[in-house]
């Protein structure tokens, strides 16, 4: 393995996240940004929630020429290949716009990580996110916040019965922990474990903020797994072998 890549992956496993600067070039970034705004004009959003997050689940099908390249994008493909290889499955593809005030609730994308059934031969499923930022984050503008090393220990009150409301026990617990604050720039990609508690926010309500998130999993999860995003059904394996005969088994 490339020693530099190996060192970065050690950092990823230690910290739970990794920033890939300039994963998208300025032309790619602007193209995606404009297309998300176009989708909003067309009313393609799934909804706008109470914390100010508007989300879109159908861009990959509606605009594959723009959004398809973000799946295992060439800039982050080496990291995904080194982490999971052909077992990597795209679970879901989601874009966001924060059109006004925005303070995301503390959450995990893969809530069910710590609740997976343990059987004699079962292996714990793992999921990772790649989030592409389309505008600059900076102090006083916007940020992404993690519970420090939150991928390494089970959070308090992670159970459906304790997750009701924005001020539930889990979110109170997250607020009390030590945090890491990131300020990704336009074109940057943040890779992080999907079970790591995190929170996005706008500090300046007037700025434009949008991003695209690819959720990946290491193997197909059973349908009842507790995950925030809607699955792509049978799934997409962007690093898998092409369909057809495999002569190595002949």
Residue pairs with C-beta under 8 A, 6 or more apart in sequence:
1 82
2 78
5 78
5 79
5 82
6 82
8 18
8 79
9 18
9 79
9 82
9 83
11 18
12 18
12 79
12 83
12 191
15 149
15 180
16 146
16 149
16 150
16 151
16 152
16 192
16 193
16 196
17 146
17 180
17 182
17 190
17 191
17 192
17 193
17 196
18 79
18 190
18 191
18 192
19 182
19 184
19 188
19 189
19 190
20 75
20 76
20 79
20 188
20 189
20 190
20 191
21 185
21 187
21 188
22 75
22 187
22 188
23 73
23 75
23 76
23 132
23 187
23 188
23 189
24 32
24 73
24 75
24 132
24 187
24 189
25 187
26 186
26 187
28 69
28 187
29 132
29 134
29 186
29 187
31 66
32 66
32 67
32 70
32 132
32 134
32 212
33 134
33 135
33 210
35 59
35 63
35 66
35 67
36 56
36 59
36 95
36 97
36 134
36 210
36 212
37 97
37 210
39 45
39 56
39 59
39 62
39 63
39 95
40 54
40 97
40 99
44 56
44 58
44 59
44 62
45 54
45 55
45 56
45 97
46 55
46 56
46 57
47 54
47 55
48 54
48 99
49 55
50 166
51 102
51 103
51 104
51 105
51 166
52 98
52 99
52 100
52 101
52 102
52 103
52 202
53 96
53 98
53 102
53 104
54 96
54 97
54 98
54 99
55 94
55 95
55 96
56 94
56 95
56 96
56 97
57 92
57 93
57 94
57 229
57 230
59 66
59 67
59 93
59 95
59 212
60 67
60 68
60 71
60 93
67 93
67 95
67 212
70 93
70 130
70 132
70 212
70 214
71 90
71 93
71 214
71 236
71 238
72 80
72 88
72 90
72 214
72 238
72 239
73 130
73 132
73 189
75 189
76 130
76 189
76 191
77 239
79 191
80 88
80 128
80 130
80 216
80 238
80 239
81 88
81 239
83 128
84 126
84 128
84 216
84 218
84 239
85 239
86 237
86 239
86 240
86 241
87 218
87 219
87 237
88 216
88 217
88 218
88 237
88 238
88 239
88 240
89 216
89 217
89 218
89 219
89 220
89 235
89 236
89 237
90 214
90 215
90 216
90 232
90 235
90 236
90 237
90 238
91 127
91 215
91 216
91 217
91 221
91 227
91 229
91 231
91 232
91 235
92 214
92 215
92 229
92 230
92 231
92 232
93 212
93 213
93 214
93 215
93 232
94 212
94 213
94 215
94 229
95 210
95 211
95 212
95 213
96 210
96 211
96 212
96 213
97 209
97 210
98 200
98 202
98 209
98 210
100 205
101 202
101 205
102 142
102 200
102 201
102 202
102 205
102 209
103 199
103 201
103 202
104 199
104 200
104 201
105 166
105 171
105 199
106 147
106 170
106 171
106 174
106 175
106 197
106 198
106 199
107 171
107 197
107 198
107 199
107 228
108 155
108 158
108 194
108 195
108 196
108 197
108 198
108 228
109 127
109 129
109 194
109 195
109 215
109 227
109 228
109 229
110 127
110 193
110 194
110 195
110 225
110 226
110 227
110 228
111 158
111 163
111 195
111 226
111 227
111 228
112 221
112 225
112 226
112 227
113 124
113 125
113 126
113 127
113 194
113 195
114 154
114 155
114 158
114 195
115 158
115 159
115 226
116 122
116 124
116 125
116 225
118 124
123 219
125 217
125 218
125 219
125 221
125 225
126 193
126 217
126 218
127 193
127 194
127 195
127 215
127 216
127 217
127 218
127 227
128 191
128 192
128 193
128 194
128 216
129 190
129 191
129 192
129 193
129 194
129 213
129 214
129 215
129 216
130 189
130 190
130 191
130 213
130 214
130 216
131 144
131 184
131 189
131 190
131 192
131 211
131 212
131 213
132 187
132 188
132 189
132 211
132 212
132 213
133 184
133 185
133 186
133 187
133 188
133 189
133 190
133 211
134 186
134 187
134 210
134 211
134 212
135 142
135 186
135 207
135 208
135 209
135 210
136 183
136 185
136 186
137 143
137 144
137 182
137 183
137 184
137 185
137 209
138 183
139 183
139 203
140 203
140 204
141 183
141 202
141 203
141 204
141 207
142 183
142 200
142 201
142 202
142 203
142 204
142 207
142 209
143 181
143 182
143 183
143 200
143 201
143 203
144 181
144 182
144 183
144 184
144 190
144 198
144 199
144 200
145 179
145 180
145 181
145 182
145 198
145 199
145 200
145 201
146 179
146 180
146 182
146 192
146 196
146 197
146 198
147 155
147 174
147 177
147 178
147 179
147 196
147 197
147 198
148 177
148 178
148 179
148 180
150 174
150 177
150 196
150 197
150 198
151 192
151 193
151 195
151 196
155 170
155 173
155 174
155 197
156 169
156 170
156 173
157 163
157 168
157 169
157 170
157 173
158 170
160 226
162 168
162 169
162 170
163 170
174 197
174 199
177 197
182 190
184 190
192 198
194 215
194 217
194 227
202 209
213 229
215 227
215 229
220 235
221 227
